[in-house]
Amino acid sequence: MKTRLYTPNVKLVLVASFFFLMSPMLINPVIAGFTQSIGASSLLAGLVAGLMNLTSLILRPLAGNLTDRVSKYHLTLVGGCLLVVASLGYSLTTNIVLVVLLRILNGVGYTLCSVCMATWMASLLPPDRIGSGMGIYGLANALGMACGPAISVFLYQHYSYQSVYWLAAGFSLLLVIMIQFVTDRGEPVKREAGAERKPLRIVQPSVIPVAMILLLFSLPYFATQTYIVSYVATRHFHVAAGAFFPIYAGILLVMRLTLRDWFDRVPFKRFIWVCLLCNLLGLIGLTDMSNWGMLILGAFGLAAGYGMMFSICQAKAMMLVPEEDHGLANSTFYIGVDLGMSLGPILGGVINSHLPVAWFYPIMMVTLPLIVIVYLVSRRRLA
């Protein structure tokens, strides 16, 4: 018999994780424009926009170590409160220095919540259902990433920047309220009597190959997130670039729901080859979006490639280490995500600056053999 997966605590953390991610996903699309509207240069606005991810990247190791030593509930509560304060702060100031400080505060809250909630979720799952559970957790995150930007742009265009920030604060407050009902507070695993306390570590070495694989899978997606509109316009394709992300989210939703049990049954080595092929198909579709069929192929390929590998790699990171190291494993995993979010747009900008736009996605295909190399070098550790 299958062990029960959807316990009340698991459901509460799933809903709370959706509320958590909606907050930064609402703010990220408008923060650069808001910063420019209060007098910042375009360069400073870009730096402010990236400051949350930079803060997150720096603090990941600290958050991972804290998660293995402190109650997940308390760290998530602190992170959620920081998100509320930052979101409300944006709506109450036009001072650029304060916006910079609030963005750093936003990054601290985001880091604590992302690492703690994923680790908390894993601790609530039966050992034989971690793959399925983290797949659904990834789905809640994907829904937040799909819904947040769309709602944000609508509110900004029809109302104001402040309406976006108020809604983001509301979602953060719902996160804080929701976790009050979780009875398992995610206390750290108790050490055996006489055992030495583990030293603080920057990363969990066993998870580094997984983080590198996900980083390489994510580069084309985050480059697409930044440049797809200008790419379609420059190449004069007669498709709506904005339709890519709703189609991507819909395909990913269906795939994660229908394949969720496979995460516990199918070996990692089979998933990685299938997802590699799908990422290749996605890049082929995006290379020539001359019709809707190719755009849908691009969305399907990246959803079945990067979108699926996100959950698969996160579950694999949990399985590679003992439970007392789950926090550090998650922080190491998210370092790969943060680097992908940062380096994807940078790589896209370098390609656009030095090569014809038609080479944008063919150059991105270089990530595929690099994934193969990383996997072959570390396949024994990942087995």
C-alpha positions in Angstrom: 0.0 0.0 0.0 1.1 3.5 -0.7 1.9 5.7 2.3 -0.3 8.7 2.6 1.1 11.8 0.8 -1.5 14.6 1.3 -1.6 15.0 5.0 -3.1 18.2 6.4 0.3 19.6 7.2 1.5 18.9 3.6 -1.5 20.6 2.2 -1.0 23.6 4.4 2.7 24.0 3.4 1.8 23.6 -0.3 -0.7 26.4 -0.1 1.7 28.5 2.0 4.4 28.0 -0.6 2.2 29.3 -3.3 1.4 32.4 -1.2 5.1 32.8 -0.6 6.2 32.8 -4.2 3.4 35.1 -5.4 4.9 38.0 -3.4 8.4 38.2 -5.2 6.8 37.2 -8.5 4.4 40.1 -8.3 7.1 42.6 -7.4 9.9 41.5 -9.8 8.3 42.5 -13.1 7.6 46.1 -11.9 10.4 47.0 -9.5 12.8 48.3 -12.2 10.1 50.5 -13.7 9.1 51.8 -10.3 12.7 52.6 -9.4 13.1 54.6 -12.7 9.8 56.4 -12.0 11.2 57.8 -8.8 14.3 59.1 -10.4 16.8 56.3 -10.8 18.8 55.7 -13.9 18.2 52.6 -16.0 21.5 51.1 -14.8 20.6 51.7 -11.1 17.1 50.3 -11.8 18.6 47.2 -13.2 20.9 46.8 -10.2 17.9 47.3 -7.8 15.9 44.6 -9.7 18.8 42.1 -9.4 19.6 42.9 -5.8 17.1 40.4 -4.4 18.7 37.5 -6.3 22.2 38.7 -5.4 21.3 38.9 -1.7 19.7 35.5 -2.0 22.8 34.0 -3.6 25.1 35.3 -0.9 22.9 34.2 2.0 22.0 30.7 0.7 24.7 28.9 2.7 23.7 30.7 5.9 20.1 29.9 5.3 20.9 26.2 4.7 22.9 25.8 7.8 20.2 27.6 9.9 17.5 25.4 8.5 19.3 22.3 9.8 19.7 23.9 13.2 16.5 25.9 13.8 12.8 25.2 13.6 11.6 25.6 9.9 8.5 27.2 11.3 10.4 30.0 13.0 12.6 30.7 10.1 9.7 30.8 7.7 7.8 33.1 10.0 10.8 35.5 10.1 11.1 35.4 6.3 7.4 35.9 5.8 7.3 38.9 8.1 10.3 40.4 6.2 8.4 40.0 2.9 5.4 41.8 4.4 7.6 44.7 5.6 9.4 45.0 2.3 6.2 44.9 0.2 4.5 47.5 2.3 7.7 49.6 2.4 7.8 49.9 -1.4 4.3 51.3 -1.4 5.2 54.0 1.2 8.4 55.5 -0.1 9.9 57.3 -3.1 13.4 57.4 -1.6 15.8 55.4 -3.8 18.1 54.5 -0.8 15.2 53.1 1.1 14.1 51.1 -1.9 17.6 49.6 -2.1 17.4 48.7 1.6 13.9 47.2 1.2 15.2 45.2 -1.8 17.9 43.6 0.4 15.3 42.9 3.1 13.2 41.3 0.4 16.1 39.1 -0.6 16.7 38.0 3.0 13.0 37.1 3.4 13.0 35.3 0.0 16.1 33.3 0.9 14.7 32.1 4.3 11.3 31.1 2.9 12.6 29.4 -0.2 15.1 27.2 1.6 13.1 26.6 4.7 9.8 25.8 3.0 11.3 23.3 0.6 13.1 21.6 3.5 10.0 21.7 5.7 8.0 20.1 2.9 10.6 17.3 2.5 10.5 16.6 6.2 6.8 16.1 6.1 6.9 13.5 3.3 7.2 9.7 3.7 10.7 8.6 2.6 9.2 6.6 -0.3 7.1 9.6 -1.6 9.7 12.4 -1.6 9.8 12.5 -5.4 6.1 12.8 -5.8 5.7 15.3 -3.0 8.5 17.6 -4.2 7.0 17.3 -7.7 3.7 18.8 -6.4 5.7 21.3 -4.3 7.4 22.4 -7.5 4.0 22.7 -9.2 2.8 25.1 -6.5 6.0 27.2 -7.1 5.4 27.0 -10.9 1.9 28.3 -10.5 3.2 31.2 -8.5 5.8 32.0 -11.1 3.2 31.9 -13.9 0.4 33.8 -12.1 2.4 36.5 -10.3 3.9 38.3 -13.3 0.6 38.2 -15.3 -1.3 39.7 -12.4 1.4 42.2 -11.7 1.5 43.7 -15.2 -2.3 43.9 -15.2 -2.5 45.8 -11.9 0.3 48.2 -12.9 -1.2 48.9 -16.3 -4.8 49.5 -14.9 -4.1 50.8 -11.4 -0.7 51.6 -10.0 2.6 50.3 -8.7 1.2 50.6 -5.1 -1.6 48.1 -5.9 1.0 45.5 -6.9 2.9 46.0 -3.6 -0.3 45.9 -1.5 -1.3 42.6 -3.1 2.2 41.2 -2.6 2.0 42.2 1.1 -1.4 40.5 1.3 0.0 37.2 -0.1 3.0 37.4 2.4 0.5 37.9 5.2 -1.5 34.9 4.1 1.8 32.9 4.2 2.3 34.0 7.8 -1.2 33.1 8.8 -1.2 29.7 7.0 1.9 28.3 8.7 0.3 28.9 12.1 -1.9 25.9 11.4 0.9 23.5 10.6 1.2 21.2 13.7 4.7 19.8 12.8 7.0 22.8 13.2 9.9 21.3 11.4 12.2 21.0 14.4 15.8 20.1 13.5 16.9 16.4 13.7 18.3 15.8 17.2 21.9 14.8 17.4 22.9 11.6 19.2 24.3 12.1 22.7 28.0 12.9 22.5 27.9 13.5 18.7 30.0 16.5 17.6 28.1 19.5 16.1 28.8 19.7 12.4 30.7 22.8 11.3 29.1 25.5 9.2 29.5 24.6 5.5 29.0 26.7 2.4 27.5 23.9 0.2 26.6 20.3 0.5 29.3 18.6 -1.8 27.0 15.7 -2.8 24.4 18.1 -4.3 26.9 20.2 -6.4 26.4 18.1 -9.5 22.7 18.4 -9.2 22.9 22.2 -8.9 25.2 22.4 -11.9 22.9 20.3 -14.0 19.9 22.4 -13.1 21.9 25.6 -13.7 22.7 24.5 -17.3 19.1 23.4 -17.9 17.8 26.8 -16.6 20.0 29.1 -18.7 17.9 28.9 -21.9 14.7 29.4 -19.9 15.8 32.5 -18.0 17.3 34.0 -21.2 14.0 33.4 -22.9 12.1 35.0 -20.0 14.2 38.2 -20.6 14.5 38.3 -24.3 11.6 36.5 -26.0 9.6 39.7 -26.7 12.6 41.5 -28.4 13.6 38.2 -30.2 10.2 37.8 -31.7 10.0 41.5 -32.7 13.5 41.5 -34.2 12.9 38.4 -36.3 9.4 39.6 -37.3 7.6 36.5 -36.3 3.8 36.7 -36.4 3.2 35.2 -33.0 2.3 36.7 -29.6 5.5 36.4 -27.5 3.5 36.9 -24.3 1.6 33.6 -25.0 4.7 31.5 -24.4 4.6 31.6 -20.6 0.9 30.7 -20.1 1.3 27.8 -22.6 4.5 26.8 -20.8 2.7 26.9 -17.4 -0.3 25.0 -18.6 1.8 22.2 -20.1 4.0 22.0 -17.0 0.8 21.8 -14.8 -0.5 18.8 -16.7 2.8 17.0 -16.8 3.6 17.4 -13.1 0.1 16.2 -12.2 0.1 13.2 -14.5 3.8 12.1 -14.0 4.1 12.9 -10.2 4.3 9.2 -9.2 7.0 8.6 -11.7 9.5 10.7 -9.7 9.7 7.9 -7.1 9.8 5.1 -9.7 11.9 6.2 -12.6 15.7 6.4 -12.1 17.4 9.9 -12.4 19.5 8.7 -15.3 16.4 8.0 -17.5 14.8 11.3 -16.6 17.9 13.3 -17.5 18.2 11.9 -21.1 14.5 12.4 -21.8 14.6 16.0 -20.4 17.7 16.7 -22.5 15.9 15.7 -25.6 12.9 17.8 -24.7 15.1 20.9 -24.0 16.6 20.4 -27.5 13.2 20.2 -29.0 12.2 23.4 -27.1 15.3 25.3 -28.4 14.6 24.1 -32.0 11.0 25.4 -31.7 12.2 28.8 -30.3 14.8 29.2 -33.0 12.2 29.5 -35.7 8.9 30.7 -34.2 7.4 31.5 -37.6 4.1 30.0 -36.6 2.1 29.0 -33.4 3.1 25.3 -33.8 6.8 26.2 -33.3 6.0 28.4 -30.3 4.0 25.6 -28.7 6.9 23.2 -29.5 9.2 25.6 -27.7 7.0 25.9 -24.7 6.5 22.1 -24.5 10.2 21.4 -24.8 11.3 23.8 -22.1 8.4 22.7 -19.8 9.3 19.0 -20.3 13.0 19.8 -20.0 13.8 22.5 -17.5 10.4 22.6 -15.9 10.4 18.9 -15.1 14.1 18.8 -14.1 13.5 21.5 -11.5 11.4 19.1 -9.4 13.4 16.0 -10.3 16.7 17.7 -9.2 15.2 19.1 -6.0 13.9 15.6 -5.1 17.3 14.1 -6.0 19.1 16.7 -3.8 17.0 15.5 -0.8 17.7 11.8 -1.5 21.5 12.2 -1.7 21.9 13.4 1.9 20.7 12.4 5.4 17.7 14.2 6.8 19.8 16.4 9.1 21.5 17.9 5.9 18.3 18.6 4.0 18.5 22.4 4.7 22.1 22.7 3.3 21.2 20.4 0.4 18.3 22.7 -0.5 20.4 25.8 -0.2 23.0 24.3 -2.5 20.2 23.3 -5.0 18.9 26.9 -5.0 22.4 28.3 -5.6 22.0 26.6 -9.0 18.6 28.3 -9.5 20.0 31.7 -8.5 22.9 31.4 -10.8 20.6 30.4 -13.7 18.3 33.4 -13.0 21.4 35.7 -13.0 23.5 34.2 -15.8 20.7 33.4 -18.3 19.9 37.1 -19.0 23.7 37.9 -19.0 24.4 35.1 -21.6 21.5 36.3 -23.7 22.8 39.8 -23.6 26.3 38.7 -24.7 24.9 36.7 -27.6 22.7 39.7 -28.7 25.7 42.0 -28.5 28.2 40.0 -30.6 26.2 37.8 -32.9 23.2 38.0 -35.2 19.9 37.4 -33.4 19.2 34.3 -35.4 22.1 32.6 -33.4 20.4 33.2 -30.0 19.0 29.8 -29.5 21.5 27.7 -31.5 24.2 29.1 -29.1 22.0 28.1 -26.2 22.2 24.5 -27.4 25.8 24.5 -26.1 24.3 23.9 -22.7 23.1 20.4 -23.7 26.6 18.7 -24.2 27.8 20.5 -21.0 24.9 18.8 -19.1 26.0 15.4 -20.5 29.6 16.0 -19.4 28.6 17.0 -15.8 26.3 14.0 -15.6 28.8 11.5 -16.9 31.5 12.8 -14.5 29.2 12.5 -11.5 26.9 9.6 -12.5 28.2 7.2 -9.8 27.5 9.8 -7.1 24.0 10.3 -8.5 23.2 6.6 -9.0 
